[in-house]
Amino acid sequence: MKTKKSVVSPEFNFHHLSQEEWLIQIMDMYQDKVVRLAYTYVKDRKLAEDLAQEVFVKCFIHKDNFRNESSVKTWVYSITINLCKDYLRSGWKKYIHVIDRFSKAKPSSALTPELSIVQKSEHEALSEEVLKLPLKYREVILLFYYKELKVNEISQILNKKEATVRTILQRGREMLRRKLEKGG
Amino acid sequence: MEDPLKQLPEILNNGRMKTITFKEEHRQSVLQKTRDLNKLPAPKSMWYHWFHQSLSLALGVAFIFLFIQFAESMPLNKDTNKDANFFVKTPYVNQAILTKARHDMRHQHNVTGIDAYQKGDTLTVYIRFPENLSQEKQFFLTESYLKGVSHLTLNEPYEAQENLGELWKYVNLKVYTASSTDNDLIAELLKVDKDFEWLGSIKKNEGTLKWERITNK
């Protein structure tokens, strides 16, 4: 099947679409965003791809549970984040990590050879440090700056109060600044 | 100074995240999975049904077999032996004591009959005295007999009995008076509980023998 990269309104009315068409639209809109968001959690390309597939299957299964109280974007992101957190909490993940330590010669990396040349650049250092932040701060920083979500959307996705999100965001920024200064 | 984090989308999308994309094969995999979810389960083959039913039948037969085996190993119901156990066999210790007492009383006191049986926790003792023996003598002999058979000191509490007689809790003494006869009345007495004159009963924890006249002759 050919991928359609059509520009669709984020709040499209999916009631007119068949279930498969609806899923295709959702994937068209969010496929890369979802896989990249998953990567920020699991930091493994293959895993992120697998989780993204699972996210879309879940969206399909729970399609009827979606209410227009939130946007489709926050709903899809919520599913992604919950799935990634479930994975990180699971014993399977811990098992895989132990195996990885012994079996993998070098860790899974998303970097191409070209990118590795500029790895030490300032930008790359920033993204490196962001991804090294503790999960609590990392997810808020990434949702705010990378996914460009508003604080109220983040609070909705993470099921936290807006004030809490702001505090975490502030602390994350400070933590990052200290790390970059130290590194620089 | 501009917040460097504002450039994060550009930095990540053009850098580390550039190659992380959701490929066509992943889309196809998702669509295939969702189609599989809606697919009806494939009908089971005849072999499956045959195997399933055979297995159920085999398990059922095995269960019935085990049940029969278990039922056969169960002991007979007590009710079926009720009549046979009506006269409970006097325990060995009691029987030995009675044998000795019978011997002594027959030879020394001319007692014509003595026997006993035990049912539950009650020992019933039958003594048939000669007619010419006075009532006081009968009682005296009976009490002596009881002392003899169980070292039971009458009027003493049960604790003083030194474990003899532990095999019963109560003793009923049924005393008969009859003229001397060659007939062996014991078997008859054991079956027919009548025509005795005095009933003596002793409760172990009290240790006293009480006489009660049953019939007037």
Interface residues (C-beta under 8 A of the other chain):
Chain A: M1 T3 Q19 E20 L23 I24 M27 Q31 D32 V34 V35 R36 Y39 R45 A48 E49 A52 Q53 F56 V57 F60 I61 A110 L111 T112 L115 V118 H123 E124 L126 S127 V130 L131 I141 L142 Y145 Y146 E148 R173 L176 L180
Chain B: P4 L5 K6 Q7 L8 P9 I11 L12 N13 G15 R16 M17 K18 T19 I20 T21 F22 K23 E24 H26 R27 Q28 S29 V30 L31 K33 T34 R35 L37 N38
